[in-house]
């Protein structure tokens, strides 16, 4: 319960630390510019990881088309982004694994 409470309020604490640093700066324009560059760098890194690195590793290891798997799981990904809840996404993920990707129900129930 204590860990969940800390995880729940940690974004507020992090935002407060960032806001304190921004507010104490003399040159707010430079701080916002630097912060924007940081956010852009993180987003570019995440996109490269998701669209280049992970599909390349998947195709090298499994020797299958990673885009087929991604398209098979797209309803689950959309549900995950829309609801922000792994509990709400789990049934959709299992359905995608079993129907679109032809994973046996026993495997999908065990792994997921």
N, C-alpha and C positions, 0 to 999 in steps of 0.2 A: 504494500500500500504506500509506503514511504517512497519507494523508487518510482512508482507510477505518478505520485504527486510531483516529484522532482522533474520527471520527464515532461509532465504536463505544463509546468511553469518555466522550464528552461528557455523556450523561445523568448519569453518576456525578459528574462535576465540577460540573455545575449543581446537583444535589441536595446536594452537599457545601457549595457556597456558600450555598444557602438554609438548610441545617441550621446552618451557622455563624452566620448572622444571627439565626435563631430562638433558638439557644442563648445568644447574647450579650444577648438582650433581657431586660429586667427583668420585663415583663408578658407572660408566655407566652399568657395567655388572649386578650389583645388582638391579639397577633401571629397566632395561629391563626384568630381571627375575621376579621382583615384578609386573610389568605391565603385563607380560605374564600370571602370576597366576591370576591376576584380570580379564583379558579377558576370560581366561578359566573358571573361576568361574561364570562369567556372562552368558557365552554360556551354561554351564551345567544347570544353573538355568532356562534359557529360554527353553531348551529342556525338562526339567522336568515339567515345567509349561504347555508346549504344549502337551506333550505326556502322562503325568500322571495326573496332577491336573485337567486340564480342561475336559478331557474325563471322569474322575471320577465324577466330579460335574455334568456334563451333564447326565451321566447315572443314577445318584442318583435322580436328579430332574425330568428328562423327562421319565426315565425308558425305554430308547431306546438305541440301539447300537451306540456309538459315532463314531466308525470306518466306519459305513455305511454312515454317514453324511460327514465325512472327504473324503471318496472315491468319494462321489457324487460331492463334491466341488473341487476335485483335479484339474480339468482344470482351474478353477478360481484362485486357489492358485498358480498354475504354471504361469499363465498369470500375476498375481500380482507380483511375484518375478522377472519375466522376464522383465516386462515393468516399474515397480516401479511407476505405475500410477493408482490411483483409478478410474479415468475417463475411462481409457482403459479397466479396469477390470469389470466395472459395467455391461455391456451387457452380458459378459460371466457368471458372477455371477447370473444374472437373469435367463439365459438359464439353468444353472445347477440347480437352485432352482426349476424351473418349470418342467423341463424334467426329471432330475435324481431323485429328491426328491419329486416330485408331489405336489409342493406348488402351490396354485391357482395364476394365473397372477395378480389378483387384490391385493392379499396380498404381493406378491413379489414386485410389483410396488410401493406399499405404504411403505413397510419397507425399501426397498433398494433405 
